[in-house]
Amino acid sequence: MSVGTSRAPGGRDARRAPASRRGDLAELGIDPDELPDGLVVADEYGQVICFNAAAARITAVPAAEALGRRLEQALPLEDLEGRRWWQLTDPYGGLAIRVRQPERNLLLPQGREVLVSARFVRAYPTGPVRRVVVSLRDTEARRRTERSHAELIATVAHELRSPLTSVKGFTATLLAKWERFTDDQKRLMLETVDADADRVTRLIAELLDISRIDSGRLEVRRQPVDMGAAVGRHIQAYVAAGQPADRFLLRIEQPLPALWADPDKIDQVLSNLIENAVRHGEGTVTIDVTPAVAPREGEEEQNTATSVTVSDEGPGIPEESMNRVFTRFWRGSKRGGTGLGLYIVKGIVEAHGGTITVGRARGGGAEFRFTLPVGTPAHLL
């Protein structure tokens, strides 16, 4: 463990901090090398007395070289404008009322970004600094989040451009040359505008859902839901739109438990899963609605949940893609879509306290199965 007495460069022993001042983590049974973030601690003289394994990994400086050195030498940070960070902050000689440095992006000598926050430990308010505790974090996780946001913006811009261009083109043409078109031509253009407007509305709804899921603000308004009837309505809509009735097989195992869920959001889940099976699958689309055990540990009562399985007879999902199905922007094929639907489906199911899985159906196609606990009526929450 990289903490305690060390030897400074040149063979000179570094000053050892008393145990009461070191706040020795070993006495608490904590090994600094087990911490996920970089930890650097300097004593009241500005000498490094702790430099854990994560700090060595992030800075590429061996702990043996850092221990015993001055803090500004062991950790030569600069801000994004190239200024020496420790000279700017002056933790030992600066304002006596400061106790912390909020997290911010700083640069290591190699130009690598690192997230740094610090705590200035004082013997008493406005007293001298006894210890400077620095936390280091790699920026890779934040960069992944930023890339995800950038991808979302790019996807939204791409998906919005096409329908809005169509809407603008048709409306401008109608306004400029209304008298030149027949009634059938006008109806066709207006129907296209209406369909594109619906497409934009759906995309905006998806974005709002993602925002609520990511922030944990997705509201679930529970009401009694007849899952078999809900699935039946979706099948009837597809048949009315031209799909052959024998393309669908609905099997309901009775008795089903009384399910309390958000009917609009359950319709959204069913619509997405059945649409995927129809568009990307082949053969018969089979929907099984069965009672199940709630996906909560320690539940003794049986049949306290409802399970829905949607499967098809198409090529299925490659094994190597199974773990990415519910992530943003995953597309099973190149046949359009934003790649956000299954991410939203997973968020809705989990907001109900349920689970969803993907696998391979007996016929070789894709199989999605989600299970919802019976839930609690909204007026009792």
C-alpha positions in Angstrom: 0.0 0.0 0.0 1.5 3.3 -1.1 1.0 5.3 2.1 3.2 6.3 5.1 7.0 6.8 5.3 8.8 7.1 2.0 12.2 8.0 0.7 12.5 11.2 -1.3 14.7 11.4 -4.4 18.4 11.5 -3.6 18.2 9.2 -0.7 16.8 11.7 1.9 14.1 10.4 4.2 10.9 12.3 3.9 9.4 13.7 7.1 7.0 11.2 8.5 3.5 12.4 9.5 2.2 11.2 12.9 -0.6 8.7 12.7 -3.1 11.2 14.1 -2.3 13.6 11.3 -2.0 11.0 8.5 -5.6 9.7 9.1 -4.1 6.3 8.4 -6.6 4.4 6.2 -5.0 1.1 7.2 -6.3 1.6 10.7 -9.8 1.6 9.2 -9.1 -1.5 7.3 -9.1 0.4 4.0 -6.4 -0.1 1.4 -6.0 3.1 -0.8 -5.0 0.9 -3.7 -8.5 -0.6 -3.7 -10.1 2.7 -4.3 -11.5 3.2 -7.8 -10.4 6.8 -8.1 -6.9 8.2 -7.8 -6.0 9.4 -4.2 -3.1 11.7 -3.5 -2.6 13.0 0.1 0.0 15.6 1.1 0.9 16.5 4.7 1.1 19.9 6.3 4.6 20.4 4.8 3.3 19.8 1.2 5.0 16.4 0.9 3.1 13.5 -0.6 2.3 10.8 1.9 -0.2 8.7 -0.1 -0.2 8.0 -3.8 -2.5 5.0 -4.6 -2.5 2.6 -7.5 -5.3 4.4 -9.4 -3.3 7.7 -9.1 -0.2 6.0 -10.5 -2.3 4.5 -13.4 -4.0 7.9 -14.2 -0.8 10.0 -14.0 1.7 7.3 -15.3 3.9 8.2 -12.3 5.1 5.3 -10.2 4.0 5.7 -6.5 7.7 5.2 -5.4 8.6 8.3 -7.4 5.7 10.4 -6.0 6.0 9.6 -2.3 8.0 12.1 -0.4 8.1 14.7 -3.1 6.4 18.1 -3.0 2.8 18.0 -4.1 3.3 20.3 -7.1 6.3 18.2 -8.2 4.6 14.8 -7.9 1.4 16.2 -9.5 2.4 19.0 -11.9 -1.1 20.0 -13.0 -1.9 22.8 -15.4 -5.3 24.4 -16.3 -6.6 24.5 -19.8 -4.8 27.8 -20.4 -1.4 26.4 -19.5 -1.0 28.0 -16.0 0.5 26.0 -13.1 -2.4 24.9 -11.1 -0.8 24.7 -7.6 0.6 28.2 -8.0 -2.9 29.5 -8.7 -4.7 27.7 -5.9 -1.9 28.0 -3.3 -3.6 25.6 -0.9 -1.2 26.2 2.0 -0.8 30.0 1.7 -4.2 31.0 0.2 -7.4 32.1 1.8 -7.7 30.6 5.2 -11.5 30.0 4.8 -11.1 27.6 1.9 -11.8 23.9 2.6 -12.2 22.5 -0.9 -11.6 22.8 -4.6 -14.6 21.7 -6.8 -14.0 19.2 -9.5 -12.6 20.6 -12.8 -10.7 19.5 -15.9 -6.9 19.9 -15.6 -4.0 18.7 -17.7 -1.1 16.4 -16.9 2.3 17.1 -18.4 1.6 14.8 -21.3 -1.5 16.9 -22.2 -3.9 14.2 -20.9 -7.1 15.5 -19.3 -7.9 14.5 -15.7 -10.8 15.4 -13.4 -9.4 16.8 -10.2 -11.1 17.8 -6.9 -9.3 18.6 -3.6 -10.1 18.9 0.1 -8.1 21.2 2.4 -8.2 19.7 5.9 -7.6 22.2 8.6 -7.0 21.8 12.4 -9.9 24.3 13.0 -11.8 26.8 10.9 -9.4 29.3 9.3 -6.5 27.4 10.8 -3.4 26.1 8.9 -3.8 23.3 6.4 -2.9 20.0 8.0 -3.5 17.9 4.9 -4.4 18.2 1.2 -6.5 15.4 -0.1 -6.7 15.2 -3.9 -9.1 13.0 -5.9 -8.2 12.1 -9.6 -10.6 10.6 -12.1 -10.0 9.6 -15.7 -12.2 11.5 -18.2 -13.0 8.5 -20.4 -16.4 7.9 -18.8 -17.3 11.5 -19.3 -16.1 11.4 -22.9 -18.3 8.4 -23.6 -21.3 10.3 -22.2 -20.4 13.3 -24.4 -20.0 11.1 -27.4 -23.4 9.5 -26.7 -25.0 13.0 -26.5 -23.3 14.0 -29.7 -24.6 10.8 -31.4 -28.1 11.6 -30.1 -28.0 15.1 -31.5 -26.7 13.9 -34.9 -29.3 11.2 -35.1 -32.1 13.6 -34.2 -30.9 16.2 -36.7 -30.7 13.5 -39.4 -34.2 12.1 -38.6 -35.8 15.6 -38.4 -34.3 16.9 -41.6 -36.1 14.5 -44.0 -39.7 15.0 -42.8 -39.3 18.7 -42.3 -37.8 19.1 -45.8 -40.8 17.2 -47.1 -43.3 19.3 -45.2 -41.6 22.6 -46.2 -41.5 21.5 -49.9 -45.1 20.4 -50.2 -46.5 23.3 -48.2 -44.5 25.9 -50.3 -45.6 24.2 -53.5 -49.3 24.2 -52.5 -49.2 27.8 -51.5 -47.5 28.9 -54.7 -49.4 26.7 -57.2 -52.6 25.8 -55.4 -54.8 26.3 -58.5 -52.7 24.2 -60.7 -53.3 20.9 -58.8 -56.3 18.6 -58.9 -58.1 17.7 -55.7 -56.5 14.2 -55.8 -53.0 15.8 -56.1 -53.7 18.1 -53.2 -55.0 15.3 -51.0 -51.9 13.2 -51.8 -49.5 16.1 -50.8 -51.5 16.9 -47.6 -51.5 13.2 -46.6 -47.7 13.2 -47.0 -47.4 16.3 -44.9 -49.7 14.7 -42.3 -47.6 11.5 -42.2 -44.3 13.5 -41.9 -45.8 15.6 -39.1 -46.7 12.4 -37.3 -43.1 11.2 -37.8 -41.7 14.3 -36.2 -44.1 14.1 -33.3 -43.0 10.5 -32.6 -39.4 11.5 -32.7 -40.0 14.3 -30.2 -41.9 11.9 -28.0 -39.0 9.5 -28.1 -36.6 12.3 -27.1 -38.8 13.2 -24.1 -39.0 9.6 -23.0 -35.2 9.3 -23.2 -34.8 12.4 -21.1 -37.2 11.2 -18.5 -35.6 7.7 -18.4 -32.0 9.1 -18.1 -33.0 11.5 -15.3 -35.2 8.9 -13.5 -38.3 11.1 -13.9 -40.4 8.6 -16.0 -43.8 8.7 -14.3 -45.9 5.5 -14.2 -49.6 6.1 -13.7 -51.0 2.7 -12.7 -54.4 1.5 -13.8 -56.0 -1.9 -14.4 -54.6 -3.3 -17.6 -56.0 -6.3 -19.5 -52.8 -7.5 -21.2 -54.6 -10.0 -23.5 -57.0 -7.3 -24.8 -54.1 -4.8 -25.3 -52.2 -7.3 -27.4 -55.4 -8.1 -29.3 -55.9 -4.4 -30.2 -52.4 -4.2 -31.7 -53.0 -7.3 -33.8 -56.3 -6.0 -35.1 -54.6 -2.7 -36.1 -52.0 -4.6 -38.2 -54.7 -6.8 -39.8 -56.7 -3.6 -40.7 -53.6 -2.1 -42.2 -53.2 -5.1 -44.6 -51.3 -7.8 -42.7 -52.8 -11.3 -43.1 -54.6 -12.4 -40.0 -52.8 -15.8 -40.0 -49.5 -13.9 -39.6 -50.2 -13.5 -35.9 -50.7 -16.1 -33.2 -52.0 -14.9 -29.7 -51.9 -17.4 -26.9 -53.2 -16.4 -23.4 -52.8 -18.6 -20.4 -55.5 -18.1 -17.8 -56.0 -17.1 -15.1 -53.8 -14.0 -15.3 -53.2 -11.9 -12.2 -54.8 -8.5 -11.9 -52.2 -6.2 -13.4 -51.9 -2.5 -12.5 -49.7 -0.6 -15.0 -49.6 2.5 -17.1 -51.8 1.5 -20.1 -50.3 4.1 -22.5 -46.7 3.0 -21.7 -47.6 -0.7 -22.0 -49.1 0.1 -25.4 -45.8 1.7 -26.3 -43.9 -1.4 -25.3 -46.2 -3.7 -27.2 -46.2 -1.5 -30.3 -42.4 -1.5 -30.5 -41.9 -5.2 -29.9 -44.7 -6.3 -32.3 -43.6 -3.8 -35.0 -40.0 -5.1 -34.7 -41.3 -8.7 -35.2 -43.4 -7.7 -38.2 -40.8 -5.5 -39.9 -37.6 -7.4 -39.2 -38.9 -10.9 -38.7 -40.5 -13.5 -40.9 -43.2 -16.1 -40.7 -45.7 -16.2 -37.8 -45.4 -13.6 -35.1 -46.3 -15.4 -31.8 -47.4 -13.5 -28.7 -47.7 -15.5 -25.5 -49.3 -13.9 -22.4 -48.8 -16.0 -19.3 -48.8 -15.6 -15.5 -45.4 -15.6 -13.9 -43.6 -15.1 -10.6 -42.7 -11.5 -9.8 -39.1 -10.6 -10.6 -38.4 -9.7 -7.0 -36.3 -11.8 -4.7 -38.1 -13.3 -1.7 -41.6 -13.2 -3.2 -43.4 -16.2 -1.9 -46.8 -15.7 -3.7 -47.1 -17.4 -7.1 -48.4 -15.9 -10.3 -47.8 -12.3 -9.0 -46.7 -11.1 -12.4 -47.6 -11.1 -16.1 -45.2 -12.2 -18.7 -45.4 -11.3 -22.4 -43.3 -13.1 -25.0 -43.1 -11.8 -28.6 -41.3 -14.1 -31.1 -40.9 -14.5 -34.9 -39.5 -17.0 -37.3 -37.0 -14.7 -39.0 -33.1 -14.8 -39.0 -33.0 -13.6 -35.3 -30.4 -11.5 -33.7 -26.7 -12.5 -33.9 -25.3 -13.8 -30.6 -22.6 -11.1 -30.5 -25.3 -8.4 -30.7 -27.5 -9.7 -27.9 -25.8 -7.6 -25.2 -26.3 -4.4 -27.3 -30.0 -4.7 -28.2 -31.2 -2.4 -25.4 -28.6 0.3 -25.9 -29.1 3.5 -27.7 -28.8 3.6 -31.5 -28.8 -0.2 -31.9 -30.4 -1.2 -35.2 -31.1 -4.8 -36.1 -30.9 -4.0 -39.8 -30.5 -1.1 -42.1 -34.2 -0.6 -42.6 -34.6 2.8 -41.0 -35.5 3.7 -37.4 -33.7 5.8 -34.9 -32.3 2.9 -32.9 -34.0 4.3 -29.7 -37.1 2.2 -29.5 -35.7 -0.8 -27.5 -33.8 1.5 -25.2 -37.1 3.2 -24.3 -38.9 -0.1 -24.0 -36.3 -1.3 -21.4 -36.7 2.0 -19.5 -40.5 1.7 -19.4 -40.4 -1.9 -18.2 -37.9 -1.2 -15.5 -39.9 1.8 -14.4 -42.7 -0.6 -13.7 -40.3 -2.8 -11.6 -40.2 -5.4 -14.3 -37.5 -7.1 -16.4 -37.0 -7.6 -20.2 -34.7 -10.1 -22.0 -33.9 -11.0 -25.5 -33.0 -14.4 -26.9 -33.6 -16.9 -29.8 -37.0 -18.3 -30.4 -37.6 -22.0 -31.0 -38.2 -21.2 -34.7 -34.8 -19.5 -34.9 -36.1 -15.9 -34.9 -35.8 -13.2 -32.2 -37.7 -13.6 -28.9 -38.4 -10.7 -26.5 -39.9 -11.4 -23.1 -40.9 -8.9 -20.5 -42.3 -9.5 -17.1 -44.3 -7.0 -15.0 -45.2 -7.4 -11.3 -48.9 -6.8 -10.6 -48.0 -3.4 -9.2 -49.9 -1.1 -6.8 -52.9 1.1 -7.7 -51.9 4.8 -8.2 -54.2 6.0 -5.4 -52.4 3.7 -2.9 -48.9 4.9 -3.8 
